[in-house]
């Protein structure tokens, strides 16, 4: 009887050992899964923040292009009236180009002269606001042109989110002064605010599709690799 109990005990110990190993493997896979999900969530947030900055940059650049577009229209009008329009357009456009080049130099030298860079950027910002006001006083904003420049910038940056429409708003009163939407407003949208004239509280409010699709596409390689690892481990 004693000798019969030994193989049974050995078998039970073997089963317990297998069970422990199985539990350890499951625990390891679960820990890896949750760690991976945490990493993916952090990565999603990081990409989301990065894309938000890219979108804002696209909007600011499109704003500059729209102002230059109106300057060209004003210049052509002045030319037709014999008022030397090309000189006006070249002078103002050169101001924007110089501002952009100084911005680029500012970024490169930011670590060397942080105080100087802040002062220069402040002056550049004030110049842009002043030019914006001047052009606005001659010709009103053309929202659908601004939309076309934003869409073009989105495409150049690989952002596939749809642009729905743009509003020019007075933030002090909440009044919408111009808008580019021609059809029913979508129920769910993202919106970005670009306050181009902080002193007078004038801003553009740009309504877009969610950036989730663009974010997921940027994560597609990592998501595919994660899915494959989970399949192999399971």
PAKE-697462 format. One record per residue (C-alpha): residue in one letter; x, y negated, z. Coordinates in steps of 0.2 Angstrom, whole numbers, padded with zeros to 4 digits, always signed. Layout:
<pts>
AXYZ
...
</pts>
This chain:
<pts>
X+0000+0000+0000
X+0014-0012+0004
X+0022-0008-0012
X+0006-0012-0022
X+0005-0029-0013
X+0022-0035-0019
X+0018-0036-0038
X+0001-0044-0034
X+0010-0057-0023
X+0023-0060-0037
X+0009-0062-0049
X+0000-0075-0038
X+0017-0084-0036
X+0019-0084-0054
X+0002-0091-0057
X+0004-0105-0044
X+0021-0109-0052
X+0013-0111-0070
X-0001-0121-0062
X+0011-0133-0054
X+0021-0135-0070
X+0004-0138-0080
X-0001-0151-0067
X+0016-0159-0068
X+0015-0159-0087
X-0003-0167-0087
X+0003-0180-0074
X+0018-0184-0085
X+0007-0186-0100
X-0006-0196-0091
X+0008-0208-0084
X+0015-0210-0101
X-0002-0213-0108
X-0006-0227-0095
X+0011-0234-0097
X+0009-0235-0115
X-0008-0243-0114
X-0001-0256-0102
X+0013-0260-0115
X+0001-0261-0129
X-0010-0273-0119
X+0005-0284-0115
X+0010-0283-0134
X-0007-0288-0139
X-0007-0303-0128
X+0010-0308-0134
X+0006-0307-0152
X-0011-0316-0149
X-0002-0330-0141
X+0011-0331-0155
X-0003-0331-0168
X-0012-0345-0159
X+0004-0355-0160
X+0006-0351-0179
X-0013-0356-0182
X-0010-0372-0173
X+0005-0376-0183
X-0004-0372-0199
X-0018-0384-0194
X-0005-0398-0190
X+0004-0395-0206
X-0013-0395-0216
X-0018-0411-0208
X-0002-0419-0214
X-0005-0413-0232
X-0023-0419-0231
X-0017-0436-0226
X-0004-0436-0240
X-0017-0430-0253
X-0028-0445-0248
X-0013-0457-0250
X-0010-0450-0268
X-0029-0454-0271
X-0027-0471-0264
X-0010-0474-0274
X-0019-0468-0290
X-0033-0480-0287
X-0021-0494-0284
X-0011-0490-0299
X-0027-0491-0310
X-0030-0508-0302
X-0012-0513-0306
X-0007-0515-0287
X+0008-0504-0287
X+0001-0488-0280
X+0016-0477-0283
X+0027-0488-0271
X+0014-0486-0258
X+0012-0467-0260
X+0031-0465-0260
X+0034-0475-0245
X+0021-0467-0234
X+0025-0449-0240
X+0044-0452-0237
X+0039-0457-0219
X+0031-0440-0217
X+0046-0430-0225
X+0058-0440-0214
X+0047-0436-0198
X+0047-0417-0203
X+0066-0417-0206
X+0069-0425-0189
X+0058-0413-0181
X+0068-0399-0188
X+0084-0407-0182
X+0076-0409-0165
X+0073-0391-0163
X+0091-0386-0168
X+0098-0399-0155
X+0085-0397-0142
X+0097-0389-0129
X+0110-0402-0132
X+0100-0418-0130
X+0084-0414-0121
X+0080-0432-0116
X+0084-0439-0133
X+0073-0426-0142
X+0058-0430-0131
X+0060-0448-0135
X+0062-0445-0154
X+0047-0433-0154
X+0037-0446-0145
X+0041-0459-0158
X+0038-0447-0172
X+0021-0443-0165
X+0016-0461-0163
X+0022-0464-0181
X+0011-0450-0188
X-0004-0456-0178
X-0002-0474-0185
X-0001-0467-0203
X-0016-0457-0200
X-0026-0472-0193
X-0020-0483-0208
X-0025-0470-0221
X-0042-0466-0212
X-0046-0485-0212
X-0044-0485-0231
X-0052-0468-0236
X-0062-0456-0225
X-0056-0438-0221
X-0060-0425-0234
X-0064-0410-0224
X-0065-0397-0238
X-0048-0402-0244
X-0041-0400-0226
X-0049-0382-0226
X-0041-0378-0242
X-0024-0383-0235
X-0027-0373-0219
X-0032-0357-0229
X-0016-0359-0240
X-0005-0360-0224
X-0014-0345-0217
X-0010-0335-0232
X+0008-0341-0232
X+0010-0335-0214
X+0001-0318-0216
X-0015-0323-0206
X-0030-0315-0214
X-0043-0322-0202
X-0057-0331-0212
X-0059-0350-0210
X-0077-0354-0208
X-0077-0373-0207
X-0069-0389-0200
X-0077-0403-0190
X-0069-0420-0186
X-0075-0425-0169
X-0075-0439-0157
X-0070-0430-0141
X-0075-0446-0130
X-0093-0445-0136
X-0095-0427-0143
X-0100-0434-0160
X-0096-0424-0176
X-0091-0437-0189
X-0087-0426-0203
X-0089-0407-0206
X-0085-0395-0221
X-0098-0382-0217
X-0111-0380-0230
X-0120-0364-0224
X-0127-0357-0208
X-0115-0357-0194
X-0109-0340-0189
X-0114-0335-0171
X-0097-0329-0166
X-0081-0339-0170
X-0064-0344-0163
X-0061-0362-0163
X-0045-0372-0162
X-0043-0390-0157
X-0031-0402-0165
X-0031-0419-0157
X-0023-0430-0170
X-0026-0446-0162
X-0025-0444-0143
X-0028-0462-0138
X-0045-0463-0148
X-0049-0445-0144
X-0051-0440-0162
X-0048-0422-0166
X-0051-0408-0178
X-0061-0393-0173
X-0057-0378-0184
X-0069-0363-0183
X-0061-0346-0188
X-0064-0328-0188
X-0057-0318-0173
X-0038-0315-0175
X-0041-0297-0169
X-0039-0290-0186
X-0023-0299-0189
X-0016-0294-0172
X-0020-0275-0175
X-0012-0276-0192
X+0004-0282-0184
X+0003-0268-0171
X-0002-0254-0184
X+0016-0246-0184
X+0017-0246-0165
X-0001-0239-0164
X+0002-0225-0176
X+0018-0220-0167
X+0009-0220-0150
X-0005-0209-0157
X+0008-0197-0165
X+0017-0196-0148
X+0001-0192-0139
X-0004-0179-0151
X+0013-0170-0150
X+0013-0171-0131
X-0004-0164-0129
</pts>
